[in-house]
Amino acid sequence: MTEFVQVSTAVDSKERANKIARRLLDERVASCVQVLGPIQSKYWWKGRIERAREWICFIKARADDYWRIEASIKKVHPYDVPEILAFPVLRGNADYLKWIRRETARKPKQSAKAFLDR
């Protein structure tokens, strides 16, 4: 398994994308969240092709934090079936990967229980 992932999710507003970004950074499960948009999405939903204006978040993280990231996003995501996809990082700038590791390091006072109680 790879040590790092890039997770993506798309939401309906810049404000919501920024809320997700801030939440993941505050929880220290992401070292960086890039918010891009607006983008035009086209997709099947309930038997019809739909389109929507969305903002996408690209989240840089440790692979072992994926489930925390997914749970955190789901708590605030407006969609019934949110897009939350993780892509393995196969290679990268060694200094950048060290930075991800450093910025997502758990502080002694942080615990899974504290995270889940939010």
C-alpha positions in Angstrom: 0.0 0.0 0.0 1.1 3.5 -0.7 1.8 5.9 2.2 0.0 8.9 0.7 -3.2 9.6 -1.2 -4.9 12.5 -3.0 -8.6 12.5 -2.1 -11.1 14.4 -4.2 -14.7 15.5 -3.5 -17.0 17.9 -5.3 -19.6 20.1 -3.6 -22.2 22.7 -4.7 -20.6 25.9 -3.4 -17.2 27.6 -2.9 -18.3 28.2 0.7 -18.9 24.5 1.4 -15.7 23.5 -0.3 -13.8 26.0 1.9 -15.6 24.6 5.0 -14.5 21.1 4.1 -11.0 22.3 3.5 -10.8 24.1 6.9 -12.3 21.1 8.7 -9.8 18.7 7.3 -6.9 21.0 8.0 -8.1 21.7 11.6 -8.3 17.9 12.2 -4.7 17.6 10.8 -5.8 14.8 8.4 -4.8 16.9 5.4 -1.6 18.8 4.8 -3.2 20.8 1.9 -6.6 21.2 0.3 -6.8 22.8 -3.1 -10.2 24.2 -4.0 -10.9 24.6 -7.7 -14.0 25.9 -9.4 -16.4 26.4 -10.5 -16.4 23.4 -12.7 -19.3 21.9 -14.8 -20.2 18.4 -13.9 -22.5 16.1 -15.9 -23.7 12.9 -14.4 -26.5 10.3 -14.2 -28.9 10.8 -11.3 -32.2 8.9 -10.8 -32.4 7.9 -14.4 -31.6 11.3 -15.9 -28.5 13.1 -17.1 -28.0 16.1 -14.8 -25.5 18.9 -14.7 -24.3 21.1 -11.9 -21.9 23.8 -11.1 -19.5 22.5 -8.5 -16.2 23.1 -6.7 -13.7 20.3 -6.3 -11.4 19.8 -3.3 -8.1 18.0 -3.9 -6.9 16.8 -0.5 -3.3 15.7 0.2 -3.0 13.2 3.0 -1.7 10.0 4.5 -3.4 6.9 3.2 -4.1 5.6 6.7 -6.2 8.8 7.3 -8.6 8.0 4.5 -11.4 6.8 6.7 -11.1 9.8 9.0 -11.3 12.1 5.9 -14.3 10.3 4.5 -16.2 10.4 7.8 -15.4 14.1 8.2 -16.5 15.0 4.7 -19.8 13.0 5.1 -20.7 15.0 8.2 -21.0 18.2 6.2 -21.5 17.1 2.6 -24.8 18.1 1.1 -25.2 15.2 -1.4 -27.0 11.9 -0.8 -24.1 10.1 -2.5 -21.0 12.3 -2.2 -18.1 11.7 -4.5 -15.1 10.8 -2.2 -12.3 9.2 -4.1 -8.8 8.4 -3.1 -5.9 8.1 -5.6 -2.6 6.6 -4.5 0.5 8.7 -4.7 3.0 6.5 -6.4 5.9 9.0 -6.5 6.5 12.5 -5.6 9.0 15.2 -4.6 10.6 13.7 -1.5 10.6 17.0 0.4 6.9 17.4 -0.4 6.1 14.0 0.9 8.1 14.6 4.1 6.0 17.8 4.5 2.7 15.9 4.2 4.0 13.4 6.8 5.1 16.2 9.2 1.9 18.3 8.8 -0.4 15.4 9.4 1.4 14.0 12.4 -0.8 13.3 15.4 -0.3 15.4 18.4 -0.3 13.5 21.7 -3.6 15.1 22.8 -5.4 14.0 19.6 -7.2 10.7 19.8 -9.6 8.8 17.6 -12.3 9.3 20.3 -11.8 13.1 20.2 -12.1 13.0 16.4 -15.2 10.8 16.4 -16.9 13.0 19.1 -16.8 16.1 16.8 
